Amino acid sequence: MNNRKEMERAELHKTIWQMANELRGSVDGWDFKQYVLGLLFYRFISENLTNEYNKRQWKAGIKDFDYAKLPDEEALPAKNQIVEEKGFFILPSELFCNVVKKADTDENLNMTLEKVFKDIEASSYGTKSEDNLKGLFDDLDVNSKKLGNTVVERNKKLANLLKAINDLNFGDYENGTIDLFGDAYEYLMSMYAANAGKSGGEYYTPQEVSELLAHLTVVGKKEVNKVYDPACGSGSLLLKFAKILGKENVRIGFFGQEINITTYNLCRINMFLHNIDYDKFDIALGDTLTNAKHWDYEPFEAIVSNPPYSIKWEGDSNPMLINDSRFAPAGVLAPKSKADLAFVMHCLSWLSENGTAAIVCFPGVLYRGGAEQKIRKYLIDNNHVDCIIQLPDNLFFGTSIATCIMVLKKSSKVDNSTLFIDASKEFIKITNNNKLTQENIDKILNAFKERKDIEHFARLVPNSEIAEQDYNLSVSTYVEKEDTREKIDIVALNAEIEKIVARQKVLREEIDKIIAEIEVD
């Protein structure tokens, strides 16, 4: 991206964040994000539909055609075709641009918007896109008292928000508006997560970490069949594949599951905003460990995940789980108080024979005893662990702990060893958080690809040695840290001490002479 584009992008981000903060007033930013992100999405799909329909008419020779100016009854005959292609339909009168024009004078703006959102969702009923649109606007409560105590106050806030989003300059579609919308959405997500502390950090993976994870799973590949994230949050990890490979090179599509309904809605919105067609993504709602939704689609060639750290789950209190094909191979379930390795086993189970999974893990899973040690034994003895990467601390919103990445392979490893990379010093400090730079990411990826020993940074360890270490997978056990303490020349130091002692003796004698002279006087 050239400098001018980068400056324009930074200016747009600054404007969006300033707008979001000014308009929220007394509403908590974390709660207000639904309105900013939801209305941004509403503008996007309105313009996306209008643009594509207009281009079709212009191509047919109707150069002055504008879908936004078409009477609703004239648009209806094209509804089925548009839903088939886009997954949704919006009447011209209900487009963002037409609603915003009347926002200041519409005394029933909240009801207008409520109807628009219901109509957009209803347009998909009975079609292939129904699941992808269902409940998408549920978190955008236009009647919430958070916006104001009276309808008049709420409508004023909604009108101001509509106008502010309308004024954002995303350029035109020929110059990459879609990327700008998606990019703005990701920026807002990161800012809300950073400012929300723990509650935000639980579902958001920083872009640089997402990029590293995605790259780790596609080394040597220009395309994959399907990508999957069992705890997909807002979807930023999945969407990195569209950026790295090109969305057309994720042949079948993007799959994920999320337990939090608000974040689940944000993820589906994120897919649309990155112009992933409705038939190329399947995001499900629910608990992946006990109610996984994508059995009909596994295995997956690339799996990435930043699952919640050390959450509780049913574990061995549910007798069905030990016989679940995902967890049974290890012969033991992850502890009820720490589900981390249950996610790891799930990912391994749904990984294709030639696939790679990259999972962010809490450090405790690498060295704790009990059931977790037995699961690590299974993973190492069956040669499924390809690499362990120690990340710097303070990378994630909401936690300062230094996490790690576990890279898994099903059966495509070429050696019976595990690579350990100590990337704990690979970062730059920005405000309160650390951040991976492109140089840091490249250094990690190059070590991962070369699979060779690099002093104080990487070591390829035979699995037999790991067994001797009781299946401890902590990077510090195998990669020696560089001793950065100052080296001291003892001989030179002793010589210097002798000089100081001699000088001290001379000074003492001088002082004694002065004192003696004073006493005589």
C-alpha positions in Angstrom: 0.0 0.0 0.0 1.5 3.4 -1.0 2.0 6.2 1.6 -0.9 8.2 0.4 -3.3 5.3 0.7 -1.9 4.5 4.2 -2.4 8.1 5.3 -6.0 8.1 4.0 -6.6 4.8 5.8 -5.2 6.1 9.0 -7.3 9.3 8.7 -10.5 7.3 8.1 -9.7 5.1 11.2 -9.2 8.2 13.3 -12.4 9.7 12.0 -14.4 6.6 12.7 -13.1 6.2 16.2 -13.7 9.8 17.0 -17.2 9.6 15.6 -18.0 6.4 17.6 -16.8 8.0 20.9 -18.5 11.3 20.4 -21.9 9.7 19.5 -22.0 7.2 22.3 -22.3 9.8 25.0 -23.0 8.1 28.2 -23.5 4.6 26.6 -20.7 2.2 27.4 -18.4 1.8 24.4 -18.6 -2.0 24.6 -22.5 -1.8 24.4 -22.5 0.9 21.8 -20.3 -1.1 19.3 -23.4 -3.0 18.2 -24.9 0.2 16.8 -21.8 1.4 15.1 -20.9 -1.9 13.6 -24.5 -2.8 12.8 -25.2 0.4 10.9 -21.9 0.2 9.2 -23.0 -3.2 7.9 -26.4 -1.8 6.9 -24.7 0.8 4.8 -22.3 -1.7 3.3 -25.0 -4.2 2.1 -27.1 -1.4 0.8 -24.3 0.0 -1.3 -23.1 -3.4 -2.3 -26.5 -4.5 -3.6 -27.1 -1.1 -5.3 -23.7 -1.1 -7.0 -24.0 -4.6 -8.4 -27.6 -4.1 -9.7 -26.7 -0.7 -11.3 -23.7 -2.2 -13.1 -25.9 -4.9 -14.5 -28.3 -2.3 -15.9 -25.5 -0.1 -17.2 -24.0 -3.0 -19.0 -27.4 -3.7 -20.6 -27.3 -0.1 -22.0 -29.5 1.7 -19.4 -26.8 4.2 -18.5 -28.8 6.5 -16.2 -30.3 3.7 -14.1 -30.1 4.1 -10.3 -31.6 1.3 -8.1 -31.9 3.8 -5.2 -34.4 5.9 -7.2 -36.5 3.0 -8.4 -40.0 2.7 -7.0 -40.3 -0.4 -4.7 -42.9 -2.1 -6.9 -40.6 -2.0 -9.9 -37.8 -3.6 -7.9 -39.8 -6.5 -6.6 -39.7 -8.6 -9.8 -35.9 -8.9 -9.4 -36.1 -10.0 -5.7 -35.7 -13.8 -6.2 -32.7 -13.4 -8.5 -31.0 -10.9 -6.1 -31.5 -13.2 -3.1 -30.1 -16.1 -5.1 -27.0 -14.1 -5.8 -26.5 -11.9 -2.7 -28.4 -13.9 -0.1 -30.6 -10.9 0.8 -32.8 -8.3 -0.8 -33.4 -4.6 0.2 -36.3 -2.5 -1.2 -35.0 0.8 -2.7 -37.0 2.8 -0.1 -35.3 0.8 2.7 -31.7 1.3 1.4 -29.3 3.1 3.8 -29.0 6.2 1.6 -32.8 6.7 1.5 -33.4 6.1 5.2 -30.6 8.5 6.2 -32.1 11.3 4.0 -35.2 11.3 6.1 -33.6 10.5 9.4 -33.9 14.0 10.9 -37.6 14.4 10.1 -38.7 10.8 10.7 -40.5 10.8 14.1 -40.7 7.0 13.9 -37.1 6.4 12.9 -36.7 3.6 15.4 -39.7 1.8 13.9 -38.5 2.5 10.4 -35.1 0.9 11.2 -36.7 -2.1 13.0 -38.9 -2.8 9.9 -35.9 -2.5 7.6 -33.9 -5.0 9.6 -36.8 -7.4 9.8 -37.5 -7.1 6.0 -33.8 -7.8 5.1 -33.8 -10.9 7.3 -37.2 -12.0 6.0 -36.0 -11.8 2.4 -33.8 -14.9 3.0 -36.6 -17.0 4.6 -36.9 -20.3 2.8 -33.7 -19.8 0.8 -30.2 -21.2 1.1 -29.0 -18.0 2.8 -31.5 -18.1 5.6 -29.1 -19.4 8.3 -26.5 -16.8 7.4 -29.0 -13.9 7.8 -31.1 -15.2 10.7 -31.0 -13.0 13.8 -28.2 -10.9 12.3 -29.7 -7.6 13.5 -30.8 -9.0 16.9 -28.2 -7.1 18.8 -29.1 -3.8 17.2 -31.9 -2.9 19.6 -33.3 0.5 18.3 -35.6 0.7 21.3 -33.0 0.2 24.0 -33.0 2.7 26.8 -29.2 2.7 26.5 -29.8 5.1 23.6 -32.0 7.4 25.6 -35.0 7.4 28.0 -37.5 8.6 25.4 -38.3 7.7 21.8 -37.3 11.3 20.8 -33.9 10.9 22.5 -33.3 7.5 21.0 -34.3 8.6 17.5 -32.0 11.7 17.7 -29.0 9.4 18.6 -29.9 7.0 15.8 -30.2 9.9 13.3 -26.9 11.3 14.3 -25.2 7.9 14.0 -26.8 7.3 10.6 -25.6 10.6 9.3 -22.1 10.2 10.7 -21.7 6.8 9.1 -23.1 8.2 5.9 -20.4 10.9 5.9 -17.6 8.4 6.2 -15.6 8.5 3.0 -15.1 5.0 1.7 -14.4 6.1 -1.9 -16.0 4.2 -4.7 -16.3 0.5 -5.4 -13.9 0.5 -8.3 -11.2 1.6 -5.9 -11.6 -1.0 -3.2 -14.5 0.1 -1.1 -15.1 -3.4 0.0 -11.6 -3.7 1.5 -12.1 -0.3 3.2 -15.4 -1.4 4.8 -13.8 -4.7 6.0 -10.7 -2.9 7.2 -12.7 -0.3 9.1 -14.7 -3.0 10.8 -11.5 -4.9 11.9 -10.1 -1.6 13.1 -13.2 -0.8 15.2 -13.2 -4.4 16.6 -9.6 -4.0 17.8 -10.2 -0.6 19.3 -13.3 -1.8 21.2 -11.4 -4.9 22.4 -8.5 -2.8 23.5 -10.7 -0.4 25.4 -13.0 -3.1 26.9 -10.1 -4.9 28.7 -10.8 -8.5 29.5 -14.3 -8.7 28.1 -13.1 -7.6 24.7 -9.8 -9.5 24.7 -11.7 -12.8 25.2 -13.0 -12.7 21.6 -10.5 -10.7 19.6 -7.1 -12.0 18.2 -4.8 -9.2 17.2 -4.3 -9.0 13.4 -0.5 -9.7 13.6 -1.1 -13.0 15.6 -3.9 -13.9 13.2 -1.5 -13.4 10.2 1.1 -15.6 11.8 -1.3 -18.4 12.6 -2.8 -18.4 9.1 0.7 -18.4 7.4 1.8 -21.3 9.6 -1.0 -23.5 8.2 -0.5 -22.8 4.5 3.3 -23.0 4.1 4.0 -24.3 0.6 0.4 -24.0 -0.5 -1.4 -21.6 -2.8 -4.9 -22.9 -2.1 -6.8 -24.9 0.5 -10.1 -26.7 0.4 -11.7 -25.4 3.7 -10.6 -23.3 6.7 -12.0 -23.8 10.2 -11.9 -22.2 13.6 -13.8 -24.0 16.5 -13.9 -20.8 18.6 -14.1 -18.2 15.8 -15.0 -15.0 17.8 -15.4 -12.2 15.4 -13.9 -14.1 12.5 -10.7 -12.2 12.0 -8.6 -15.4 12.1 -10.6 -17.0 9.3 -10.6 -13.9 7.2 -6.8 -13.8 7.2 -6.9 -16.7 4.7 -8.9 -14.5 2.3 -6.1 -11.9 2.5 -3.2 -14.3 2.3 -4.4 -16.7 -0.3 -7.2 -14.8 -1.9 -10.8 -15.8 -1.1 -11.1 -17.7 -4.4 -8.3 -19.9 -3.3 -10.2 -21.1 -0.3 -12.2 -23.4 -2.6 -15.1 -24.6 -0.5 -15.2 -22.0 2.1 -14.9 -20.6 5.7 -16.3 -22.5 8.6 -16.4 -21.6 12.3 -18.4 -22.0 15.5 -18.9 -19.4 18.3 -20.6 -19.8 21.7 -21.4 -16.1 22.4 -24.4 -15.0 20.4 -23.4 -11.3 20.0 -19.9 -12.3 18.8 -21.5 -14.9 16.5 -23.5 -12.1 14.9 -20.4 -9.9 14.6 -18.6 -12.8 12.9 -21.3 -13.3 10.2 -21.4 -9.5 9.6 -17.6 -9.6 9.2 -17.9 -12.3 6.5 -20.4 -10.1 4.5 -18.3 -7.0 5.0 -15.3 -8.8 3.5 -17.5 -9.8 0.5 -17.4 -13.5 1.3 -20.5 -14.8 -0.5 -23.2 -16.3 1.8 -22.6 -19.8 0.2 -18.9 -19.7 1.0 -19.2 -19.4 4.8 -20.9 -21.4 7.5 -20.7 -19.9 11.0 -22.6 -21.9 13.7 -23.7 -21.0 17.2 -23.0 -23.2 20.1 -20.5 -25.0 22.3 -18.0 -26.7 20.0 -16.7 -29.2 22.6 -20.1 -30.6 23.6 -22.2 -29.7 20.6 -20.0 -29.4 17.5 -22.0 -28.3 14.4 -19.8 -29.1 11.4 -19.5 -32.9 11.4 -20.7 -33.0 7.8 -17.9 -30.8 6.7 -14.8 -32.2 8.4 -12.0 -32.8 7.8 -10.4 -29.3 7.2 -7.1 -28.6 5.5 -6.3 -25.5 7.6 -7.5 -25.0 11.2 -6.6 -21.9 13.2 -7.9 -21.0 16.7 -7.4 -18.8 19.8 -9.8 -20.7 22.1 -10.7 -19.3 25.5 -8.0 -20.0 28.0 -8.6 -22.6 30.7 -12.4 -22.5 30.7 -14.5 -25.1 32.5 -16.2 -27.9 30.6 -18.1 -31.1 31.4 -15.1 -33.3 31.0 -15.4 -36.7 32.7 -18.7 -35.8 34.4 -20.3 -36.5 31.0 -19.7 -40.2 30.4 -20.5 -39.8 26.6 -17.4 -37.6 26.0 -14.7 -40.3 26.7 -16.3 -42.2 23.8 -16.4 -39.1 21.5 -14.2 -39.8 18.5 -12.5 -36.5 18.9 -11.3 -37.1 22.5 -11.2 -40.9 22.8 -7.8 -41.5 21.1 -5.9 -40.0 24.0 -7.6 -42.3 26.5 -8.3 -39.4 28.9 -10.2 -36.2 28.9 -8.9 -32.7 29.5 -9.5 -31.6 33.2 -13.0 -30.2 33.9 -11.4 -26.9 35.1 -9.1 -26.6 32.0 -10.6 -27.3 28.6 -7.5 -26.1 26.6 -6.4 -29.6 25.4 -10.0 -30.6 24.6 -9.8 -27.9 21.9 -6.5 -29.2 20.7 -7.8 -32.8 20.4 -10.9 -31.5 18.6 -8.8 -29.7 16.1 -6.5 -32.7 15.5 -9.5 -34.9 15.0 -11.0 -32.7 12.3 -7.7 -32.0 10.6 -7.2 -33.6 7.1 -4.3 -35.9 6.5 -2.3 -33.3 4.7 -3.6 -30.4 6.8 -2.1 -28.1 9.5 -3.6 -26.7 12.6 -2.2 -23.7 14.6 -3.7 -23.1 18.0 -2.9 -20.4 20.6 -2.4 -22.1 24.0 -2.1 -21.1 27.6 1.4 -22.0 28.8 0.2 -24.3 31.6 -0.9 -26.9 29.1 2.7 -27.5 28.1 4.0 -28.7 31.5 1.2 -29.5 33.9 0.8 -33.2 35.0 -2.2 -35.4 35.3 -4.6 -35.8 32.4 -2.9 -33.0 30.5 0.5 -34.9 30.6 -1.3 -38.0 29.3 -2.8 -36.1 26.4 0.7 -34.6 25.6 2.1 -38.1 25.7 -0.5 -39.2 23.1 0.3 -36.2 20.9 4.1 -36.8 21.0 4.1 -40.6 20.8 1.9 -40.4 17.7 4.0 -37.6 16.2 1.2 -35.0 15.8 3.0 -32.0 17.3 4.9 -30.2 14.5 6.1 -27.1 16.4 5.7 -25.2 19.7 6.3 -21.4 19.4 6.7 -19.3 22.6 5.2 -15.9 22.0 6.0 -12.6 23.8 3.9 -11.6 26.8 1.3 -8.8 26.6 0.3 -9.5 23.0 -3.4 -10.0 23.7 -6.1 -7.6 25.0 -7.2 -8.6 28.4 -4.2 -10.7 29.4 -0.5 -10.0 29.8 0.5 -13.7 30.0 3.0 -15.0 27.4 1.1 -17.5 25.3 2.3 -20.1 22.9 1.3 -21.6 19.5 0.9 -25.3 19.1 1.2 -26.5 15.5 -0.3 -29.9 14.7 0.0 -32.2 11.7 -2.1 -35.3 11.2 0.2 -37.6 9.2 2.3 -35.4 7.0 5.4 -34.9 9.1 8.7 -35.9 7.6 10.6 -36.5 10.9 9.9 -37.9 14.3 10.9 -34.6 16.0 9.3 -31.4 17.3 10.5 -27.9 16.5 10.7 -25.4 19.4 10.9 -21.7 18.6 11.6 -19.1 21.3 10.0 -15.9 19.9 9.5 -14.3 23.4 11.7 -11.4 22.4 10.2 -10.8 19.0 8.1 -7.7 19.5 8.0 -3.9 19.6 6.2 -2.1 22.4 3.2 0.1 21.5 1.4 1.9 24.3 0.2 -0.7 26.8 0.7 -3.8 24.5 3.4 -5.6 22.7 3.1 -6.1 19.0 4.6 -8.5 16.4 6.1 -6.6 13.4 6.3 -8.0 9.9 10.0 -8.6 10.6 9.2 -10.6 13.7 6.6 -12.7 11.8 9.0 -13.4 9.0 11.8 -14.5 11.4 9.4 -17.0 13.0 8.1 -18.3 9.7 11.6 -18.7 8.3 12.6 -20.7 11.3 9.4 -22.8 11.0 10.1 -23.5 7.3 13.8 -24.3 7.7 13.3 -26.6 10.7 16.9 -26.3 11.8 18.7 -25.4 15.0 19.3 -21.7 15.5 21.3 -20.8 18.6 19.1 -19.3 21.3 16.1 -19.2 19.0 15.1 -22.6 17.6 15.8 -26.3 18.2 14.6 -29.5 16.5 14.2 -32.0 19.3 13.7 -35.8 18.8 10.5 -37.0 20.3 12.5 -39.5 22.4 14.1 -36.6 24.2 10.7 -35.1 24.9 9.6 -38.4 26.4 12.7 -38.4 28.7 11.6 -34.9 29.9 8.2 -36.4 30.9 6.5 -34.9 27.8 7.2 -31.3 28.9 6.6 -29.1 25.9 7.8 -25.8 27.4 10.1 -24.1 24.9 12.5 -23.0 27.7 13.2 -26.7 28.4 14.8 -27.1 25.0 15.9 -23.7 23.7 18.7 -22.2 25.8 18.3 -18.5 26.4 21.1 -16.2 25.5 23.1 -15.0 28.5 23.0 -11.2 28.1 24.8 -10.5 31.4 28.0 -8.5 31.0 31.1 -10.6 30.7 33.7 -9.7 33.3 37.5 -10.2 32.9 38.5 -11.4 36.4 42.3 -10.8 35.9 41.6 -7.2 34.7 39.1 -6.6 37.5 41.7 -7.8 40.2 44.3 -5.6 38.7 41.9 -2.6 38.9 41.1 -3.5 42.5 44.8 -3.5 43.4 45.2 -0.1 41.8 42.3 1.2 43.8 43.6 -0.3 47.1 47.1 1.3 46.4 45.5 4.6 45.6 43.4 4.4 48.7 46.6 3.7 50.8 48.2 6.9 49.3 45.1 9.0 50.0 44.9 7.7 53.6 48.5 8.6 54.2 47.9 12.1 52.7 44.8 12.5 55.0 46.8 11.4 58.0 49.5 14.0 57.3 46.9 16.8 57.0 45.3 15.7 60.3 48.7 15.6 62.0 49.5 19.2 60.8 46.2 20.4 62.1 46.7 18.9 65.5 50.2 20.5 65.8 48.8 23.9 65.0 
